[in-house]
């Protein structure tokens, strides 16, 4: 599978998780996947920005869900945009 195909599939999987974030008045958006490092970068917005549960939700929820489907995924990180946007 090409990097573009994999990124598209990861983005779709993250889109399926959006309702969980919307329940708490937040959102998650896929930014990019680096196949060399296995890192997915996401942007959080709304109530998720600055929420103390964000790290746990990303690591225990989003990352583990994605790792079950994509063996290439090793880590999840917040994009810098997360820290300058509270929309």
N, C-alpha and C positions, 0 to 999 in steps of 0.2 A: 504494500500500500504506500502511495506517495505521501510526502509530508503534507501536501495540500489536502489530500483526501482524509488523512488522519485528523488534521486540524478542523476540517468541516464536520467530521463525526464527533469530535470532542465538543465543538461548539453546539451541536445539536443536543448532545447529552446534557450540557450545562443549561441549555434552554428548557429542557424537561424539568430541571430543578428549580426554575424560576418561581413557580407557585409557592414553594416553601419560603422564599425570601419575600414575596409579595404579601404573604400573611402577616409579616412583621413590618410592613411598610418600607421594605428595602428592595434592592435589586442586585443582580449579579450579571456581568457581561463578560464574555470571553474576549480577551485581547489577542493573545498569541500562544503558540506552543513551540518550544525550542527542542527539537528532536535530539540534539547533542547532549543536553543536560537533563531532558525529561521534565522540564519545568513548564507548567501552565501558568500564564499570567492572566489574572482577572481584575475587573474593575467593580468595586462595590459602590452603591449609591443609596441615597435615602437614609433610613434609620440604621442601616448596617454600618455606616461610617461612624467609627468611634464606639461602636457597641462592644461591651466587654465579652460577649459570647461569640464574636466574629471568628476569632482564631480557632476556637473549638469547633465551631460549625464547619469552617473550611477544612480543617484537618480530619475531623472525625466523620463528617458527613460527605462533603463534596469530594475530597481527595479519595477517600476509601471507595466511594461509589464509582468514581472514574477509574481507579486502579483495578477494580473487578472487571471492567470492560476493556481497558486499554493497558496492556502490560508495559507499554512505553512510558507511561506517566509515572514519574518518581516524586514530584513535589508540586505544591501549588503556592503561588506568591501573589501578593497584591501589587497591582500596577501603581505607579506614582500618582496617577490621576485620582485614585481613590482618596488620597489625602488632601486634594485641593477641591474636591467636588462633594457637596452635601446637598444634592438635589433630589 
